[in-house]
Amino acid sequence: FENLLARADSTKNWTEKILRQTEVLLQPNPSARVEEFLYEKLDRKVPSRVTNGELLAQYMTEAANDFGPGTPYGKTLIKVGETQRRLGAAERDFIHSASINFLTPLRNFLEGDWRTISKERRILQNRRLDLDACKARLKKAKAAEAKAAAVPDFQETRPRNYVLSASASALWSDEVEKAEHELRLTQTEFDRQAEVTRLLLEGISSTHVNHLRCLHEFVESQTNYYAQCYQYMLDLQKQLGRFSGTFVGNAESTSPAAGTSPPAVAAATLPAVPTIPVVPTIVGVPNTVAESVLNPNEVKPPASGTRKARVLYDYEAADSTELALLADEMITVYSLPGMDPDWLIGERGNQKGKVPVTYLELLS
C-alpha cells in the first residue's frame, strides 16, 4: 500500500511538471498562457491568436508591396512571406492537436482522477485517526477494569460506598465491551476505505497506459509538424535557387565598370575548364555557344581539380540538364565558365547534371 501511495505521488508530481513544460513549449509567452488559463477557468472560448510566423508573413507581404512586388527583393519577400504563413498555419494546427491529444488528458487526470484519489486518501486518514482513538479508548478501559478487579475499594465502611466499590469492576467490563464494539465498527470502516483507496491507487497503471497513448499521439503530431516545416523550407529553397540566377544577372548588369568583370566566387573555390571562350549573351538572341558550353551532357570534367561534395538535402531535377540529389550522398562537382555561380556540374557514376550550390557541402 505504501508503494502504491509513493507511485501515485510520483505520477502526480511528474505529470504536473510535464504539463507545465509542454505548455511553455507550445506557448512561450507567459502572458498568453495566463490569459488562456483565465479563459478556461471562466469557461469561455479562447480567442484566436495570430502566430509569430503569420505575423512575420504579414509584415513581409506589406514590405514587398511597399518596395515593389516586381523587384527581386519584393518577389523574394513575397515568397518567403508565403512560406512563413504556411509555417504559422502548421504551428497552429500542431498546437491545437497537442492541446487536445496530450495536454487535455494530463489536465483531466490532475483535475479529475487525482482529486478523487486525494479525497479518498483524506477520508482514509480520518478513518485511521478514529481507529487509533478507539484502540486507545479500549486500552484505557481494559487497564481500568484490571485495576478495579485487583484492588477493590473497601476503605469506606458505609454500606452504599461498599456496594459502589464492589460493582466498579462490572461497570468497567461494560465499558470494555462498548469500546470493543466501537473498535470493530471503526476497523470495518477503515478496511472498507482502505480497499476503496487501494483500487484507486491501482488505477494509476491504467493512467500510465492512457498517458503513453497520448504521448505517442503527441510525438506523431510533432513529427508531422516538423516534416511539414522541413518540406516548406525545401520548397522555398528551391524557389530561391531558381530566382538567384535572375538576381545575380540584375546585379551584374548594374556594375559600374564596363571593362571590369565581377569576381568569380565559384571559380575561387572550384576549378574551371580553361580555354573555352565565353560569348556574351544578347537579350532576345539565343546564345548557342554558351548553351553548348553549359550542356552538362556534352561537357567533359577537367583533368584535375574536381572536388567532392556532400548533399545536404534531397533535390528533384527540374529538367534533363539537372541532376537529382539524395541527402547525405557524395558526388563530384566542378564549375564551368559562363555558368551561374549558384550552380555547379555534379557527377554521380555515369550520371551528370547541374546542381545548386546551396544543397551541397563542399569538402576540402
Buried (B, 14 or more C-beta within 10 A) or exposed (E): EEEBBEBBBEBBEEBBEBBEEBBEEBBEEEEEBEBBEEEEEEEEEEEEBEBEBBBBBBEBBEBBEEBEEEEBEBBBBBBBBBBBBBBBBBBBBBBEBBBEBBBEBBBEBBEEBBEEBEEBBEBBEEBBEBBEEBBEBBEEBBEBBEEBEEEBEEEEEEEEEBEEBEEBBEEBBEBBEEBBEBBEEBBEBBEEBBEEBBEBBEBBEEBEEBBEEBBEBBEEBBEBBEEBBEEBBBBBBBBBBEBBBEBBEEEEEEEEEEEEEEEBEBBEEBBBBEEBEBEEBEEEEEBEBBBEBBEBEEBEBBEEEBBEBBBBBEBEBEEEBBBBBEEEEEBBBBBBBBBBBBBBBBBBEEEBBBBBBBBBEBEE
